Amino acid sequence: MNDSDPKPVDADARPQRRGSAAGPNENRKTVVVFSAELLPRSQTFVRDHVQNFRDFDPILLGVRKVDGLPLDGLETVVLPPSRIRRAILWLFGLSPFLDEIVLNRDVVAIHAHFADAGMRIARYARRRKLPLIVTLHGADVLRQRREPLHLRLFTVYLRREMLRSTTLFIAVSDFIKEAALRSGYPAGRVRRQPLGIPLPVGQEPVAGRASGPVPKILFVGRMVEKKGLSYLLEACSLLADAGCQYSLTIIGDGPLLPRHRKEAEGLGAQVNFLGSRSAAQVWQELATSDIFCMPSTEAPDGDNEGLPIVCLEAQAAGVPVVAFAQGPVPEGVIEGTTAILSPDKSPAGLAEALKRLLDDPALRQRMGGAGRTFVRENFDIRERSRELDAIYHLAAAGAL
């Protein structure tokens, strides 16, 4: 039996179905949601997307599982580990493993998160005549790739297949849409569709309600260049020099953590590095924070935010935001109403914006309340999921 022969799905690779004893609804169509890794902690938006399906049954497909987000209750599938089979899938769109799922589960569309995933699955979608939807999140469009020649040629081929085969590209912000168009994505098949977030249920945090004796600034993000933590630490040094009272809590991990710890040494006990935290723990920190600072900026390789989810979460928690006025950030806040934006890559501007909020509890409360309203009206994942359902219906009907 060779790799092209149909064969049973290996027991260990079978779809892990939802927690319901009845399993998926046999009368509903299925959409395969493809993300290469299942699922890094930074990709809560993919899990939220799958958890909020309404009219279709989702299957979350990946190349490998990683030690990241819990996926309990979600139906997941991991591709067989054979590199040869995967290469045949990427290059020629052949996969008896996926064919069995597509045929047995009445799959009507594939939705890939990130361009890299779209490139890998595009040839398969075209061979199976399945609509392919690819969401563009940020780095997949913005980052300048540095690859050896043979990998560059491979990427060029896969990208061409994706551009040819994809029914619809979804850009999470106007900033990403414009970047995609500049890099050659087809204008008639790129649509802005913001991400949504789950909104708090019941008692909502109020900015500063449970904060300590001094105002608390919170940062959440990976320790990489685009997150701009060095600018925030320099701004905090300026605040300390000016005699401002504050504390800074930093959540996240990554390659730049040693550098950031060294930068924070002069700030003493005012800075607390917590490392990685779960979504629930981040929410708890938001509940006791007065200001959320997101100093994201463009990295040297062109990487930037797509639409900063954590900024939306902060506003949903009633916490005012301080950030740089760059990239997609202005699309995720209302400047002067839910956030104060400073000039890009300016520690002094960041310090001035932070000081304004540190000195004015009433302003913090006013901006926090406006932030909750803004996110509820524009980024409720239930509404965004209804819009995705409409896209899936059109795709299944061949009307996109």
Summary of the structure (lengths in Angstrom):
residues: 400
radius of gyration: 22.3
end to end distance: 39.1
largest distance: 74.5
contacts: 1341
relative contact order: 0.12
helix: 44%
strand: 17%
